[in-house]
Amino acid sequence: DAVILALDNPSMKNLVSIEGSKSCSTTTFYYKLKKDEISAKPVLYLKEKSEITTICFPNRISPNYAPVGYDLLSVSTLGKVDVKEEICDLFKITDSKLSLLDKISIKHALPMQNNAPVNPEIKNGVFLAGEAVGKASINGAIASGKKAAKTCLASFFD
């Protein structure tokens, strides 16, 4: 008998002891501000030590994402760091121009990508796939699943 476990790191950690099973968290802040308070530029350069990972204006793709006369600013960060001051500095606006609508935190957004086991078989007949042994991406999931399946099948024919 054999089993291939393909789970997120927090779930996997509850079943087996693996190295590198810590998670990176992220928080997305949603701000409302008057339309065109910030000019639309295709590129924004962040500070070298910034906690901001993404900035976008969803309503500039679909106007229905914000009320008429307003922009919706979405800012994602590593962890739960408040970056309102950095946003104001980047866009040269005062903090009174930004009104926080919501803040959404995801504890396990991505796994830490270090010390992943090379061999997908961790015990006789127990194999790992997914972010515990591969890159945290769709391609990484497919590659780790194929590797686990090949290793599993090979174990029956050795």
Secondary structure, 3 states (H helix, E strand, C coil): CCEEEECCHHHHHHHCCCCCCCEEEEEEEEEEEECCCCCCCCCCCCCCCCCEEEEECHHHCCHHHCCCCEEEEEEEEECCCCCHHHHHHHHCCCHHHCEEEEEEEEEEEEECCCCCCCCCEEECCEEEECCCCCCCCHHHHHHHHHHHHHHHHHHHCC
